[in-house]
Amino acid sequence: MPSGYGNEELMARGFWGPRQESAEPLADRLVGFLWGLDGAIGETLRWSSSRPPGKPIAEPVHALQMLADAFDGNTDAPHLGVTQSYQGRGEKTGDASITMSVGGFSDSPNVRNSVVLKWRDGVDVAGVILRQLVSAWDPDWAAVAPRSFQRAMTEVQPVGSPGPKLGCLTYLSEGRAQALPGGMDKYVEKLDNGGVVIGSGEGDGFLSLDKATELVEMLGSGTALSPVPTDRSKY
């Protein structure tokens, strides 16, 4: 873990706006995410869920059954999507968890889709975990940070305020990346999908609190961190 954070839990969070997806494509995304994590981290993480109990959720048939059952149980408000949680374990990540609210397509600004992965060990895999989240779920923005970093940043990016929140590592989708000002090349890695990852450009890639605060204040006058989506599928 970067200096000053001890052995804190890390969170990789991805968010996007209304996007209608049924159980089948969501199961494909989930399986792709889990398999992609295994390949990126270099080990097979063991994931479990209470539904269906005892069956590996990384297997396509079980992932589809789980999500299809969730949609069937949510017939009163299908436009809100479904919420699922899974527990995992790996040698490089320690105890891990995934919580996702996906498939929502309501026009309400209070409904947004998200995937959150938490783990305690392995800061060295933070970058690949963020990239796998981006690859599988196509979020509008995503970030990795320990909770203490998020708390320390609340003065410049208050909890509950709309728009992306910079973390130690931050992904911005193509539309947002195009709005970044010049002079940020040192901190920006361009991805094949047109989006970017913002980091320190050195060491573990993590931004310090001071540098993240400086970047938030610099970007605040532009649209890269704007709450206004650039297209209907984004948040």
Residue pairs with C-beta under 8 A, 6 or more apart in sequence:
1 7
1 8
1 10
1 123
1 146
2 123
2 168
2 204
2 206
2 208
5 146
5 148
5 149
7 120
7 121
8 120
8 146
8 147
8 148
9 118
9 119
9 120
9 146
9 147
10 118
10 119
10 120
10 123
10 126
10 144
10 145
10 146
11 116
11 117
11 118
11 144
11 145
11 146
11 147
11 150
12 116
12 117
12 118
12 126
12 129
12 130
12 133
12 142
12 143
12 144
13 114
13 115
13 116
13 117
13 142
13 143
13 144
13 167
14 114
14 115
14 116
14 133
14 134
14 137
14 139
14 141
14 142
14 171
15 112
15 113
15 114
15 139
15 140
15 141
15 142
15 164
15 235
16 112
16 113
16 114
16 137
16 138
16 139
16 140
16 233
16 234
16 235
17 112
17 113
17 140
17 229
17 232
17 233
17 234
17 235
18 104
18 105
18 106
18 107
18 111
18 112
18 113
18 232
18 233
19 103
19 104
19 105
19 113
19 233
20 79
20 103
20 105
21 29
21 102
21 103
22 71
22 103
23 64
23 67
23 68
23 70
23 71
23 103
24 64
26 67
26 102
26 103
27 60
27 63
27 64
27 66
27 67
27 68
28 60
29 102
29 136
29 137
30 57
30 63
30 67
30 100
30 136
31 58
31 59
31 60
31 63
32 135
32 136
33 115
33 132
33 133
33 136
33 137
34 45
34 47
34 57
34 58
35 58
36 132
36 135
36 136
37 45
37 129
37 132
38 44
38 45
38 58
40 125
40 128
40 129
40 131
40 132
41 90
41 92
41 93
41 122
41 125
41 128
41 129
42 92
43 90
43 91
43 92
44 90
45 88
45 89
45 90
45 93
45 96
46 88
46 89
46 90
47 56
47 57
47 58
47 86
47 87
47 88
47 98
48 54
48 57
48 86
48 87
48 88
49 57
49 66
49 84
49 85
49 86
49 87
51 66
51 69
51 70
52 62
52 65
52 66
55 62
56 62
57 63
57 66
57 86
66 84
67 82
67 84
70 82
70 83
70 84
71 78
71 82
71 103
74 80
74 81
74 82
79 104
79 105
79 106
79 111
80 104
80 106
80 111
81 101
81 102
81 103
81 104
81 105
81 111
81 113
82 101
82 102
82 103
83 99
83 100
83 101
84 98
84 99
84 100
84 102
85 97
85 98
85 99
85 100
86 97
86 98
87 95
87 96
87 97
88 95
88 96
88 97
88 98
89 95
89 96
90 96
90 119
92 121
92 122
92 125
93 119
93 120
93 121
93 122
93 125
94 119
94 120
94 121
94 122
95 119
95 120
96 117
96 118
96 119
96 120
97 117
97 118
97 119
98 115
98 116
98 117
98 118
99 115
99 116
100 114
100 115
100 116
101 112
101 113
101 114
102 113
102 114
102 115
102 137
103 113
104 111
104 112
104 113
109 162
112 235
113 235
115 133
115 137
115 139
117 129
117 133
119 129
123 204
123 206
124 204
126 144
126 168
126 169
126 204
126 205
126 206
127 144
127 169
127 197
127 199
127 204
127 205
129 144
130 142
130 143
130 144
130 169
130 171
130 197
131 171
131 191
131 197
133 139
133 142
133 171
134 142
134 171
134 191
134 193
134 195
135 193
138 173
138 193
139 171
139 173
140 164
140 173
140 176
140 229
140 234
140 235
141 164
141 170
141 171
141 172
141 173
141 176
141 235
142 170
142 171
143 164
143 165
143 166
143 167
143 168
143 169
143 170
143 171
144 167
144 168
144 169
144 170
145 167
145 168
145 169
146 168
149 167
149 168
149 209
149 212
150 159
150 165
150 167
152 209
153 165
153 166
153 209
153 212
153 213
153 216
156 213
156 216
156 217
156 220
157 165
157 166
157 216
161 227
162 227
163 225
163 226
163 227
164 170
164 172
164 176
164 224
164 225
166 198
166 207
166 212
166 215
166 216
166 219
166 225
167 207
167 212
168 199
168 205
168 206
168 207
168 212
169 197
169 198
169 199
169 205
169 206
169 207
170 197
170 198
170 199
170 207
171 191
171 195
171 196
171 197
171 198
172 180
172 195
172 196
172 198
172 224
173 193
173 194
173 195
173 230
173 234
174 193
174 194
174 195
175 230
175 231
175 234
176 195
176 223
176 224
176 225
176 226
176 230
177 188
177 190
177 194
177 195
177 196
177 224
179 222
179 223
179 224
179 226
180 188
180 196
180 219
180 222
180 224
181 218
181 219
181 222
181 224
184 198
184 215
186 201
187 198
187 199
187 200
187 201
187 207
187 211
187 215
188 196
188 197
188 198
189 196
189 197
189 199
190 196
191 197
198 207
198 215
199 205
199 206
199 207
200 206
200 207
200 208
200 211
207 215
216 225
219 225
229 235
